[in-house]
Amino acid sequence: MKKVTAIMLLVFGLMLIATAAFAQEAAAAPDAAKFAFFGTVAAASAIGIGIAALGTGIGMGLSVGRAVEGIARNPEASGKIMTTMIVGLALIESLAIYTLVVVLILLYAKPFGV
């Protein structure tokens, strides 16, 4: 777990350094504010949807695993367990869909009237 955390911090640090390395002067880009805004929104959207997909994937995996474990212990209750699991999976998936909606709104909003 420590290796994964260290690698994620390293990748995030490299992303921050890369944006500074590829930055242009304001005089070279007349609409630098627009491009900086959309670049930031695109990067934030990618990170946000990635975290949402990771979180919902972990949540779904854990819930299905626990449901299968519960059915293995008590096969007579499989109907109630499956129903509860399906409702839980729908609620977990709705979180990823909400994130997708927010990301699409951010990507397609035109705050500068362009």
C-alpha positions in Angstrom: 0.0 0.0 0.0 2.9 2.3 0.7 4.3 1.7 -2.7 1.0 2.6 -4.4 0.7 5.8 -2.4 4.3 6.7 -3.2 3.8 6.1 -6.9 0.5 8.1 -7.0 2.3 11.0 -5.3 5.1 10.8 -7.7 2.8 10.8 -10.7 0.8 13.7 -9.3 4.0 15.6 -8.7 5.3 15.0 -12.2 1.9 16.2 -13.6 2.3 19.4 -11.7 5.9 19.9 -12.9 5.0 19.1 -16.5 2.3 21.9 -16.5 5.0 24.4 -15.4 7.5 23.1 -18.0 5.0 23.4 -20.9 3.6 26.8 -19.8 3.7 29.6 -22.3 4.2 33.3 -21.8 1.0 35.4 -21.7 2.2 37.5 -24.7 2.6 34.4 -26.9 -0.9 33.2 -26.2 -3.5 36.0 -26.5 -6.3 34.0 -24.9 -4.2 32.4 -22.3 -6.9 32.7 -19.6 -9.4 30.7 -21.7 -6.9 28.0 -22.5 -5.7 27.8 -18.9 -9.2 27.5 -17.7 -10.2 24.7 -20.1 -7.0 22.9 -19.5 -7.5 23.0 -15.8 -11.1 21.8 -16.2 -10.1 19.0 -18.5 -7.4 17.8 -16.0 -9.8 18.1 -13.1 -12.5 16.2 -15.0 -10.2 13.4 -15.8 -9.0 13.1 -12.3 -12.5 13.3 -10.9 -14.0 10.7 -13.2 -11.0 8.4 -12.5 -11.5 8.6 -8.7 -15.2 8.1 -9.1 -14.7 5.0 -11.3 -12.1 3.6 -8.9 -14.3 4.2 -5.8 -17.4 2.7 -7.4 -15.4 -0.3 -8.7 -14.0 -1.0 -5.3 -17.5 -0.6 -3.7 -19.1 -2.9 -6.2 -16.5 -5.5 -5.8 -16.8 -5.5 -2.0 -20.6 -5.6 -2.1 -20.7 -8.5 -4.5 -18.1 -10.4 -2.6 -19.9 -10.0 0.7 -23.2 -11.0 -1.0 -21.7 -14.2 -2.4 -20.2 -14.9 1.0 -23.6 -14.4 2.6 -25.3 -16.7 0.1 -22.7 -19.3 0.7 -23.3 -19.2 4.4 -27.1 -19.1 4.2 -28.5 -20.3 0.8 -32.1 -19.9 2.0 -31.7 -16.2 2.2 -30.3 -15.8 -1.3 -33.4 -14.0 -2.6 -33.3 -11.2 0.0 -29.5 -10.9 -0.2 -29.6 -10.6 -4.0 -32.3 -8.0 -3.9 -30.5 -5.9 -1.4 -27.3 -6.3 -3.3 -28.9 -5.1 -6.6 -30.4 -2.1 -4.9 -27.0 -1.3 -3.3 -25.2 -1.7 -6.7 -27.7 0.7 -8.3 -27.0 3.3 -5.6 -23.2 2.8 -5.9 -23.4 3.2 -9.7 -25.5 6.4 -9.4 -22.5 8.1 -7.7 -20.4 7.5 -10.8 -23.2 8.7 -13.0 -23.5 11.9 -10.9 -19.8 12.5 -11.3 -20.1 12.0 -15.1 -22.9 14.5 -15.2 -20.9 17.1 -13.3 -17.8 16.4 -15.5 -19.9 16.9 -18.7 -21.4 20.1 -17.4 -17.9 21.4 -16.6 -16.5 20.4 -19.9 -19.3 21.8 -22.0 -20.1 25.0 -20.0 -18.9 28.1 -21.8 -18.1 30.6 -19.1 -16.3 33.0 -21.4 -19.1 33.1 -24.0 -16.9 31.3 -26.7 
